[in-house]
Amino acid sequence: MVLHGKKIYNNALLAGGLSFITFGWDAGVLGGILLTPEFQMAMGMPNTTTISMITSVFLLASWLGCIIVSLSGLFLGRRTWIILGSAVQILGTIISASSYSYGQLIAGRVLIGIGNGFCTSMVPIFVAEMAIITSKRGQGVNAMLACASLGTAFAYWVDFGMVFAHNTQAVWRFPVAFQIVWALLTIGFLLRSPDTPRYLYARDRDVDGDALLERLYEKPINDAEVALAKQDILASLELERTTTAGLRIKDFFWDTSDLQAARRIRTGMILIGVAYLMGIDMIFYYTTTIFQVYIGLAPLTASGLAGAATSVLAITNFVGVVYMEKFKRRTWLISGAIGQTVFLAAFTGLLSSPGHATGAAAAAMLFCWIAIFGPTWCPVTYVYASEIMPLRYRHVGFALSVSSQWLMAFVTVYAGPIAIADPNVGWKTWIWFLVFNAIAAPYVYFCCPETRGLTLEGIDLIFMSASMHDTPAAKQLDHDFAAESTGADTDSGKEGSVAVAPEKGV
């Protein structure tokens, strides 16, 4: 059946959501089984360093998957990369679920991670580029992260239920293997979906791009609305093909190029990297361990609270989806960073004085931190990074941005437990995460211009040099900027000579 209109976008949302449930499932599934006797015996009673490697190698492999996409992303379509990633994840899951040594489990998780890198690099781009209604774009990408949180919550609750299957290998093998279901469903929905029109035009497949725009809008290509969408895409490509629009190494440090492509990539990398140095991976890969070992709760209570914590993240993520477009991207990020800093500071202080009462209070502070991170830094960094990338380098920029997530997450998940287990460091490890929560708000305030309400092509005008504003391509895009970004409230300065356009609102 050939999809048309809203059904194309809805199908993209379903496929992307299932792919991110797969990502969330793997992020959470080991957290609830690491301390079970069945898993420990199957892996030969691994020490802390080995456990850290089992969990964190997935993150390093995800980074590798992102790097592969950044180098060769334009050779395959957005849709094809996601299908390929899902297939690789299925293979890795089969190897992991059948493991009888930590070496085999690590090999399986390397494959899962590479596939996950493909998917997380392309799903937000795929969803964003399929959105023909600008006001729905942020919600759509936000929903992907909400689905990831939902996958983590599902995994923890399945882990909790399997705890009662005493003395069977199913305690850990069934939760690990179930990831295959989500990956198969992702492939099934993607087989019904076309690739994105922006990808087709970027590959000079104009006839296919025209046909897809007609299907998306359910109008002929010569209709005013459809023709304008095509002209904007082609104008954006034209601007990005100018001699000064290329990527130069020096521009990643201080960008004075016409479209500031390097600055935009750098901003995405820093934003997503900082988000995953705030402590979220440490919390969700070791939630049960944190509650049981470091806060001192009973194993069953710790497992139940771990499921509750991931549920809080999922619920607050979906709250963020509903209200995403009510506030500016900058408002979400700055207010979130301030709130997270307060609660993580309280959590760290309480951990410094062990005891039953302080342990319970620390758990409460952790829940509050999660509730704020859920609708703010968890999804909005992905939304923002997927929006600001120029079309020509979108696969490169977003893949590199997500790669910074996996690299920072690897450092956190591998080194975090080792640091906490060291009696000379212990609770002080959390100060490291606290620092990144504290510096996040100033960075957004000074370095990240607002993007809410603009088309993906219109965002080019925010970063464009003054010398290019009189070009025909820039004038083509100017209708979007003038309509959506007039008013007060200047949003951060620019490198080089271009001032960010003012904007009204929250």
Disulfide bonds with the S-S distance in Angstrom:
none
